[in-house]
Amino acid sequence: MIAVLFALALAFGDGAPVAASPYLHVGPTPPPHGYPAINAVAISTTTIRAGRPVHGSVETSDNVNYVEVRIEYRAVAMHQDASGKFSLTYTVPWWLPPWLRHGYTLQIIARSVDGVETLREIPITVR
């Protein structure tokens, strides 16, 4: 039986081990305008109170043309002030019910002109 397997192995190859070709690049091809980057994030407070405004700003790489802020299913687009600079002022509704006043993860998503996204997460508390 072993002789049959050995004969098949010799018939389909020369018996020498085959070296795998090395990967030159792992992952998808880089986008034409480069990967987006979130360089800095500033938020007025991480303890947010109902009925009060919260201010935030984000600095990104120059190839980013859209930034949004998400909390669970709610998303708000940030205003682009200049190339790579975004800001937002948002007033939390005063009528926010007590069961929605707890900790959340604030997600900041930056999207490049090529559609590639990057993410930064910040823990916040709504009171």
Steps between C-alpha positions, in 0.01 A plus 500: 500500500781741586670412174185599308480838680871559439457416131208746473703773669787446259266494202344835583818679595873466492513419871675822593327736743345805339582837656202731551522835329536783752224759531609840382197673653256358753148641491316710247676732262547843659247757380624759247481791747638306799335375816297745712627592845342666803781712642326673793161501672374763744167489685375758750405235756454125522223542758215634291187646658155504343403843370860622480717544191813297439779621269748286315771529238699249300822541305564247225731437211439718194343218299195482733189673369234370742488441876200381698433439867296194604340393824332162457256547208514883487748669264575870447733637231765749609548834324818532292671826599814452287694219341543240775312706765146418612279629782158442653280662763207286609240565768377184670117500526381615843218244497738204487335225713685360803554155345711659225728679745798267539839422347549479123784455255536805276634394160675746271516374143718673241449412133757576230428612146551135396230375741741345751398550865687520827351504849576648841292412808451712814302393808243760612227523763163667444336633819 
